[in-house]
């Protein structure tokens, strides 16, 4: 059994790996597995590091199955009757990846998607989300500093750089702690006081973002308190954070109905946005929610066009184009991470200059802290590699002996959508 690791080449920033050299060595020594990696000049761990632990570097992975990757795989890479494990970004019917899905079906391949590896309670087990939150919050503070500079407001946030500019996550944290000390001593500019940051969601992404935010002096207030608190009770020597859950984001269309979480998940069409009442109070919004049609949006183009807001920055970590944040009209990259959305015209301009809200919409944020993100991800993935390696993919799905967690993530088996993912057939005809 030879296991392949595909080279990531979606863009120059994608340095992540599914398995680190340290974890791969454990798998080699304990389970007698063989690994072949495509060479890469940008991977966060070098070819030499993998060679030193007994892996092979080879452009050709034709001997390998399964093959692991991080991001989407180009159509020309796939081979017949093989197993691929990666983030396919297909489960919402993302149009740009449907040709890839169709190609895998033609070749009768198997597709395991990390995003759907969950326990019996539906909890995700393999993810980069926390690290997307880390990088997304750092980048949002970077955007804030630049926007305040453009507005002529002296501030400490302009000392914060993009996440990828730091040598390590810890170095970034140290820089933010230092700024927190300055805020505690000297306070925030009066023009942005009180500074209130909303966090939409409370999962891995939001948790990561909050861990960075919490390095500054802060106080948490509830959504209800946000609506009723007296302005004079706020301090200029701390920031305020508000965490919004589903019941704050949406409400039943029928005023006689009560919000029910499971009903909302299963019948989002019965709900409308409840979020607009909170927007006028926010200085910054960090979006980390799962969104799909027909869930209500958080912020719409019509709303910002018709309301004057204090909102300076939206860090859209989820980055669904024209999704929960309708102002997210494009994804950005680390070397050009932000743009201004002009509320009146709907036009955008890269950077921070101009009237409007700054949008941070980098769509592969964990690659900005590739090493730490890869180490964390690898520790979760390695638990399942031996079982995937010894599974009998030539047999029926019932007899292939995959663990339940991986079977739940099996989108394609022998080129056909598995029962759980039959709903995706409607996307194949678009």
Secondary structure, 3 states (H helix, E strand, C coil): CEEEECCCCCCCCCCCCCCCHHHHHHHHHHHCCEEEECCCCCCCCCHHHHHHCCCEECCCCCCCCCEECCCCCCHHHCCCCCEEEECCCCCCCCHHHHHHHHHHHHCCCEEEEHHHCECCCCCECCCCHHHHHHHHHHHHHHHHHHHHHHCCCCCCHHHCCCHHHCCCHHHHHHHHHHHHHHHHHHCCCHHHCCCEEEEECCCHHHHHHHHHHCCCCEEECCHHHHHHCCHHHCCCCCEEEEEECHHHHEEECCCCCCCCHHHHHHCHHHEEECCHHHHCCCCEEEECCCCCCCCCCCECHHHHHHCCCCCCEEEECCCCCCCCECCCCCCEECCECEEEECCCCCCEEECCCCCCEEEECECCHHHHHHHHHHHHHHHHHHHHHHHHHHCCCCCCHHHCCCCHHHHCCEEEECCEECHHHHHHHHHHHC
